[in-house]
């Protein structure tokens, strides 16, 4: 288990950005966590891949050991932070692995700065428009996150939509409890930005790419391939936190992709 005591940090315009930097070897790997999460959600990947690669796992601003300024949190700003961080610490052409919102961040880095990455892996990432029939539910959830009941709203959302009946109960409870402790403004502004279609533009991705899909994702493999021509898609039989529910299977898929693009 990687703990917060392992993090390093850099300061960008007065905001501390924390990260883990361990291991050595090419290509380097950059792990980006999801909405209201932190680098410890890669606890089953960091030590394993650090045996052969330089591994960096970030805490996005507002999460983990990074500062949480009182501001709106948006995908474009997260992208700018991560790009700045990679340059600041000399992380050259990593394979970027992003979970959920982190996958959308990886998508935008690959589109805007393809020269900075060797390849991109999207782990059950938010890369398809939110289905129209769920828009009212999304709107009411965001309103709940703006209310005094924001922690309860977030806990219910996480348990109801990011897990299934086969998900380990202890894992579900631990993750939901931790996510509900995120800053309130981060909760509702980041989820609003992540579900905005402008941050998940369709079309070919300019670097080798892989989408690791949870079986619970409404979008099918064909849906994803049609929206992002040329992207490889693999499905794992579990819920949203693939890297934690099925770490060995996920690591094998990731290892094969890294070896392919290296």
C-alpha positions as CSV (number, residue, x, y, z in Angstrom):
1,X,0.0,0.0,0.0
2,X,1.4,3.4,-1.0
3,X,0.8,6.0,1.6
4,X,0.8,9.8,1.5
5,X,4.2,9.8,3.2
6,X,5.7,8.6,-0.1
7,X,4.7,11.7,-2.0
8,X,6.9,14.5,-3.4
9,X,5.6,17.9,-4.5
10,X,6.2,20.9,-6.7
11,X,4.5,24.3,-6.6
12,X,2.6,25.7,-9.5
13,X,1.5,29.3,-9.1
14,X,1.3,28.8,-5.4
15,X,-0.6,25.5,-5.5
16,X,1.2,22.4,-4.3
17,X,0.9,19.4,-6.6
18,X,1.8,16.1,-5.0
19,X,2.9,12.9,-6.7
20,X,4.7,9.6,-6.3
21,X,7.8,9.1,-8.3
22,X,9.4,5.7,-8.0
23,X,11.2,3.0,-10.0
24,X,13.3,3.3,-13.1
25,X,13.2,2.2,-16.7
26,X,11.7,3.1,-20.0
27,X,9.1,3.8,-21.0
28,X,8.0,5.7,-18.0
29,X,4.4,5.4,-16.8
30,X,2.1,8.2,-15.6
31,X,-1.0,7.2,-13.6
32,X,-3.9,9.7,-13.3
33,X,-6.7,8.9,-10.8
34,X,-10.4,9.6,-11.2
35,X,-12.9,12.1,-9.8
36,X,-12.6,12.6,-6.0
37,X,-9.9,9.9,-5.8
38,X,-6.1,10.0,-5.3
39,X,-2.9,8.2,-6.2
40,X,-3.6,5.3,-3.8
41,X,-6.2,4.0,-6.1
42,X,-3.2,2.7,-8.1
43,X,-1.8,0.8,-5.1
44,X,-1.8,-2.5,-7.0
45,X,0.0,-1.0,-10.0
46,X,2.7,1.3,-8.6
47,X,4.9,-1.3,-6.9
48,X,4.6,-3.9,-9.6
49,X,5.4,-1.6,-12.6
50,X,8.1,0.3,-10.7
51,X,10.2,-2.9,-10.9
52,X,10.8,-2.2,-14.6
53,X,9.6,1.4,-15.2
54,X,9.8,4.8,-13.8
55,X,6.3,5.3,-12.3
56,X,4.7,8.6,-11.5
57,X,1.3,8.8,-9.9
58,X,-0.3,12.2,-9.4
59,X,-2.6,13.7,-6.8
60,X,-4.6,16.1,-8.9
61,X,-5.2,19.5,-7.3
62,X,-7.9,19.3,-4.7
63,X,-7.1,15.6,-3.9
64,X,-4.7,13.6,-1.8
65,X,-1.7,15.6,-0.6
66,X,-2.1,18.3,-3.2
67,X,-3.5,21.7,-2.2
68,X,-7.2,22.3,-2.6
69,X,-7.7,26.0,-3.5
70,X,-11.3,27.4,-3.3
71,X,-12.0,27.4,-7.1
72,X,-13.9,25.6,-9.8
73,X,-12.2,22.4,-10.9
74,X,-12.2,21.6,-14.6
75,X,-10.7,19.0,-16.9
76,X,-8.7,21.6,-19.0
77,X,-7.1,22.9,-15.8
78,X,-6.2,19.4,-14.7
79,X,-4.7,18.8,-18.1
80,X,-2.6,21.9,-17.8
81,X,-1.4,20.9,-14.3
82,X,-0.4,17.4,-15.5
83,X,1.4,18.7,-18.6
84,X,3.2,21.3,-16.5
85,X,4.2,18.6,-13.9
86,X,5.6,16.2,-16.5
87,X,7.9,18.9,-17.8
88,X,8.8,20.1,-14.4
89,X,10.0,16.7,-13.2
90,X,11.5,15.6,-16.5
91,X,9.1,12.8,-17.3
92,X,9.7,12.2,-21.0
93,X,7.1,10.6,-23.3
94,X,5.4,8.4,-20.7
95,X,2.6,6.0,-21.3
96,X,-0.3,7.8,-19.6
97,X,-2.9,5.6,-17.8
98,X,-6.0,7.4,-16.6
99,X,-9.0,6.0,-14.7
100,X,-12.5,7.5,-15.1
101,X,-12.1,11.3,-15.1
102,X,-8.3,10.7,-15.3
103,X,-8.9,8.9,-18.6
104,X,-10.6,12.0,-20.0
105,X,-7.6,14.0,-18.8
106,X,-5.3,11.5,-20.6
107,X,-7.4,11.8,-23.7
108,X,-7.1,15.6,-23.8
109,X,-3.3,15.4,-23.2
110,X,-3.0,13.0,-26.1
111,X,-5.0,15.3,-28.4
112,X,-3.4,18.6,-27.4
113,X,0.2,17.4,-26.8
114,X,0.7,14.1,-28.7
115,X,4.5,14.7,-28.6
116,X,4.5,14.3,-24.9
117,X,3.2,10.8,-24.7
118,X,4.1,7.4,-26.1
119,X,0.6,6.0,-25.7
120,X,-2.6,6.3,-23.7
121,X,-4.6,3.8,-21.6
122,X,-8.2,4.8,-20.6
123,X,-9.5,2.8,-17.7
124,X,-13.3,2.8,-17.8
125,X,-12.9,6.5,-18.7
126,X,-15.6,9.1,-19.2
127,X,-15.3,9.3,-23.0
128,X,-18.9,8.8,-24.2
129,X,-21.7,11.4,-23.8
130,X,-23.8,10.8,-20.8
131,X,-27.0,9.0,-22.0
132,X,-29.9,11.5,-22.5
133,X,-32.2,9.4,-20.3
134,X,-29.8,9.9,-17.4
135,X,-29.4,13.7,-17.8
136,X,-32.1,14.5,-15.2
137,X,-30.5,12.2,-12.7
138,X,-27.1,13.8,-13.3
139,X,-28.5,17.2,-12.8
140,X,-30.2,16.3,-9.5
141,X,-27.0,14.6,-8.3
142,X,-24.9,17.7,-9.0
143,X,-27.5,19.9,-7.2
144,X,-27.2,17.5,-4.3
145,X,-23.5,17.9,-4.3
146,X,-24.0,21.7,-4.0
147,X,-26.2,21.2,-1.0
148,X,-25.4,20.7,2.7
149,X,-26.0,17.0,2.0
150,X,-23.1,16.8,-0.4
151,X,-21.3,14.0,1.4
152,X,-24.5,11.8,1.5
153,X,-25.2,12.5,-2.1
154,X,-21.7,11.5,-3.2
155,X,-21.7,8.4,-1.1
156,X,-25.0,7.3,-2.7
157,X,-23.8,8.1,-6.2
158,X,-20.6,6.2,-5.8
159,X,-22.2,3.1,-4.3
160,X,-25.1,3.1,-6.7
161,X,-23.3,3.7,-10.0
162,X,-19.6,2.8,-9.7
163,X,-20.0,-0.7,-8.2
164,X,-22.2,-3.8,-8.8
165,X,-23.4,-6.7,-6.6
166,X,-20.2,-8.6,-7.1
167,X,-17.9,-5.7,-5.9
168,X,-16.3,-6.5,-2.6
169,X,-18.3,-4.8,0.1
170,X,-15.3,-3.5,2.1
171,X,-13.8,-2.0,-1.0
172,X,-17.0,-0.3,-1.9
173,X,-17.5,1.2,1.5
174,X,-13.9,2.3,1.8
175,X,-13.8,4.0,-1.6
176,X,-17.2,5.6,-1.2
177,X,-16.3,7.0,2.3
178,X,-13.0,8.4,1.1
179,X,-14.5,10.0,-2.1
180,X,-17.2,11.6,0.0
181,X,-14.5,13.4,2.0
182,X,-13.3,15.4,-1.1
183,X,-13.8,19.2,-1.0
184,X,-17.4,20.1,-1.9
185,X,-16.5,22.5,-4.7
186,X,-14.3,19.9,-6.3
187,X,-17.2,17.4,-6.2
188,X,-19.7,19.3,-8.2
189,X,-17.5,21.4,-10.5
190,X,-15.3,18.5,-11.5
191,X,-18.2,16.2,-12.3
192,X,-19.9,18.9,-14.3
193,X,-16.7,19.4,-16.3
194,X,-16.2,15.7,-16.8
195,X,-19.7,15.2,-18.2
196,X,-19.4,18.1,-20.7
197,X,-19.2,16.7,-24.2
198,X,-16.6,19.3,-25.2
199,X,-14.0,17.4,-23.1
200,X,-14.6,14.1,-24.9
201,X,-14.4,15.0,-28.6
202,X,-14.7,12.0,-31.0
203,X,-12.2,11.0,-33.7
204,X,-8.9,9.1,-34.0
205,X,-6.5,9.6,-31.2
206,X,-3.0,10.6,-32.4
207,X,-1.1,8.1,-30.2
208,X,-1.5,4.4,-29.7
209,X,-4.4,3.9,-27.3
210,X,-6.3,1.3,-25.3
211,X,-9.6,1.5,-23.5
212,X,-10.0,-1.0,-20.7
213,X,-13.7,-1.3,-20.3
214,X,-15.7,-2.5,-17.2
215,X,-18.5,-4.9,-18.1
216,X,-20.9,-2.5,-16.4
217,X,-20.2,0.4,-18.8
218,X,-23.3,1.2,-20.8
219,X,-21.2,2.0,-23.9
220,X,-20.3,-1.2,-25.8
221,X,-16.9,-2.1,-27.3
222,X,-18.4,-1.3,-30.7
223,X,-19.6,2.1,-29.5
224,X,-16.2,3.0,-28.3
225,X,-14.4,1.9,-31.4
226,X,-16.9,3.8,-33.6
227,X,-16.3,7.0,-31.6
228,X,-12.5,6.6,-31.5
229,X,-11.4,4.8,-34.7
230,X,-8.2,2.8,-34.2
231,X,-8.5,2.6,-30.4
232,X,-8.0,-0.9,-29.0
233,X,-10.7,-2.0,-26.5
234,X,-10.6,-4.8,-23.9
235,X,-13.4,-5.6,-21.4
236,X,-12.9,-6.9,-17.9
237,X,-15.8,-8.6,-16.0
238,X,-16.1,-6.2,-13.1
239,X,-17.3,-2.7,-12.2
240,X,-15.8,0.7,-12.5
241,X,-12.7,0.4,-10.4
242,X,-11.1,-2.2,-12.6
243,X,-7.5,-1.7,-11.4
244,X,-8.6,-2.4,-7.8
245,X,-11.3,-5.1,-8.4
246,X,-9.3,-7.2,-10.9
247,X,-5.7,-6.0,-10.4
248,X,-3.9,-9.0,-11.8
249,X,-6.1,-9.1,-15.0
250,X,-5.7,-5.4,-15.4
251,X,-2.0,-5.4,-14.9
252,X,-1.6,-8.1,-17.5
253,X,-3.5,-6.1,-20.0
254,X,-1.5,-2.9,-19.2
255,X,1.8,-4.8,-19.4
256,X,1.0,-6.2,-22.8
257,X,0.1,-2.7,-24.1
258,X,3.2,-1.1,-22.7
259,X,5.4,-3.8,-24.3
260,X,3.6,-3.2,-27.6
261,X,4.2,0.5,-27.7
262,X,7.7,0.5,-26.2
